[in-house]
């Protein structure tokens, strides 16, 4: 039994070390958990949370932007940043297609192809109402041409409703990139018709989709 004591103490030491490391350097967070002292209230979408000050400032900026843009909770949004599912949650948006359209992360080829197939599976009435969240200089962004899968041109059929700075995880959250909330400019009827026609064209044998060009 005495021989097992060193192993037991060693295991506890390793466990305590892992917990301490996780608290001091939490994954995908800008700082240690002990400094997460900024209180935000997400209401029925998560209640009260304590987050890092930089995260709290970002959340408030998102809320201010969507309020000024007249965004209504439950409106569908397509996140083309490739990295911001939490932002849509803060907005109260309905994430179109799936909870997270995973972007072009290193070692994850095929993201554009997957996102294209996901959007092709979404009903046109929803796509016709959807807003966009984009990050033109983002490292994981989807190409602007991906909206062609539902008959939309990002530069022609959407206008900027607002913008905010999003902390960049690649810089250990010391830098930020600008994200834009884009409002659809076409009527739901016009956008839905264009979507139906685009999907019909893509269903034709031998058709290709330019949205998959950048991997």
Secondary structure, 3 states (H helix, E strand, C coil): CHHHHHHHHHHHHHHHHHHHHHHHCCCCCCCCHHHCCEEEECHHHCCEEEECHHHHHHHHHHHHHHHHHCCCCCCEEEECCCCCHHHHHHHCCEECCCCCCCCCCCCCCCHHHHHHHHHHCCCHHHHHHCEEEECCCCCCCCCHHHHHHHCCCCCCCEEEEEEEEEECHHHCCCCEEEEEEEEECCCHHHHHHHHHHHHHHHCCCCCCCHHHCCC
